């Protein structure tokens, strides 16, 4: 993890700062350059997914919708059971 954060910092994508309350912790935040890179990457992923979904049949899209609903239900049940 340290290597990854160091590489991101060297590229100007993130900044690190010490946690004022706990000197053992480091707060990592995106720079403007990092946030812009993240937004571009997210946009590319969304566009690629949209293109793939557009090629599916109505039945396949309904199956995905049902699967997503099941995943939401499992996630909610898991969050209710977790402390």
C-alpha positions in Angstrom: 0.0 0.0 0.0 2.8 2.4 0.9 4.4 1.9 -2.6 1.1 2.6 -4.3 0.4 5.7 -2.3 4.0 6.9 -2.8 3.7 6.4 -6.6 0.4 8.3 -6.6 2.0 11.1 -4.6 5.0 11.3 -6.9 2.6 11.7 -9.8 0.8 14.5 -8.0 -2.4 12.6 -7.7 -2.7 12.4 -3.9 -1.3 14.3 -0.9 -0.5 13.0 2.5 -0.8 14.7 5.8 -0.4 13.6 9.4 -3.5 13.0 11.5 -3.5 15.7 14.1 -5.2 13.5 16.7 -3.1 10.4 16.1 0.5 10.7 15.0 0.5 7.1 13.8 -2.1 7.9 11.1 -1.7 9.5 7.8 -4.6 11.1 5.9 -4.5 10.6 2.2 -6.5 12.8 -0.1 -6.9 13.3 -3.8 -5.4 16.4 -5.4 -7.3 18.3 -8.1 -5.2 16.4 -10.7 -6.0 13.1 -8.9 -9.8 13.9 -8.7 -9.8 14.8 -12.4 -8.0 11.5 -13.3 -10.5 9.5 -11.2 -13.4 11.2 -12.9 -12.0 10.5 -16.3 -11.4 6.9 -15.5 -14.9 6.5 -14.0 -16.4 8.1 -17.1 -14.6 5.6 -19.3 -15.8 2.6 -17.2 -19.4 3.9 -17.3 -19.3 4.4 -21.1 -17.8 0.9 -21.6 -20.5 -0.7 -19.4 -23.2 1.3 -21.2 -22.0 0.0 -24.5 -22.0 -3.6 -23.3 -25.5 -3.3 -21.8 -26.9 -1.8 -25.0 -26.0 -5.0 -26.8 -28.1 -7.2 -24.4 -31.6 -8.4 -25.0 -34.5 -7.3 -22.9 -34.6 -10.7 -21.2 -30.9 -10.4 -20.4 -31.4 -6.9 -19.0 -34.2 -8.2 -16.8 -32.0 -10.9 -15.5 -29.3 -8.4 -14.6 -32.0 -6.2 -12.9 -33.1 -9.2 -10.8 -29.5 -10.1 -9.9 -28.9 -6.5 -8.8 -32.0 -6.6 -6.6 -30.8 -9.8 -5.0 -27.4 -8.3 -4.4 -28.9 -5.2 -2.8 -31.0 -7.4 -0.6 -28.0 -9.5 0.5 -26.0 -6.3 1.2 -28.8 -4.8 3.3 -29.1 -8.1 5.3 -25.4 -8.2 5.8 -25.2 -4.6 7.0 -28.1 -5.2 9.5 -26.3 -8.3 10.9 -22.8 -6.6 11.1 -22.0 -4.6 14.3 
